[in-house]
Amino acid sequence: MGSDPSIDALREQIATAAPTREAVLILGETGSGKDIVAELLLRASPRAEKPWRAVNCSELRPELAANELFGHEAGAFTGAGKRRDGLFRAVDTGTLFLDEIADLPLEVQTQLLRAIEQGEIRRQGADSYDKVDVRVIAATNADLDDRVLRGRFRHDLFERFVWVIRMSPLRERPTDIEALVRHFIDLHRQTEGMTGAGVVNEFETATGRN
């Protein structure tokens, strides 16, 4: 939402990237709307009606991240009584949104690289790889260039994201504030039943108008 040139460029990037199957990386500060861009990419893609899952990588325990994404064979570790499919298998032919991808452990990044590059995953404890067809959309608020330099994020994984979308924070496009204020007031009016003067007064208060 907005008329700033950066938003126009963002819409164009979404429209161009959405129909493809290549991996997308969305970079931006917290609250800049990365999840909204991911949803728009999905809606405009040929996989819109296919399986779709989202996972916040920062919420995954490091020792369980690989299991969550790729699954395990029965007996792969203590407590693994039966085989379990991971998220990649669950969304085969669809899309997986990896939020806060910078928080994935390096060893899991290696497995993710193969999944993106070759379309292959291996369950923990398995002897062979399985083929999957999954489009990956990822996002992070971290400075990945810095993490790559410090060896905390794989450079080859970074390079596998064909589309890199950089979100601009609202403070860099102040002309869009009014459009956003109008939008949220309209939402508030719909949910709270505000009408007429109440909306006008709230808009004037929010924008500093008299």
Buried (B, 14 or more C-beta within 10 A) or exposed (E): EBEBEBBEEBEEBBEEBBEBEEBBBBBBEEEBBBBEBBBBBBEBBEBEEBBBBBBBBBEBEEEEBBBBBBBBBEEBEEEBEEBBBBBBBBBBEBBBBBBBBBBBBEEBBBBBBBBBEEBBBBBBBBEEBBEBEBBBBBBBBBEBEEBBEEEBBBEEBBEBBEBBBEBBEBEEBEEBBBBBBBEEBEEBBEEEEBEEEBBEEBBEEBEEEE
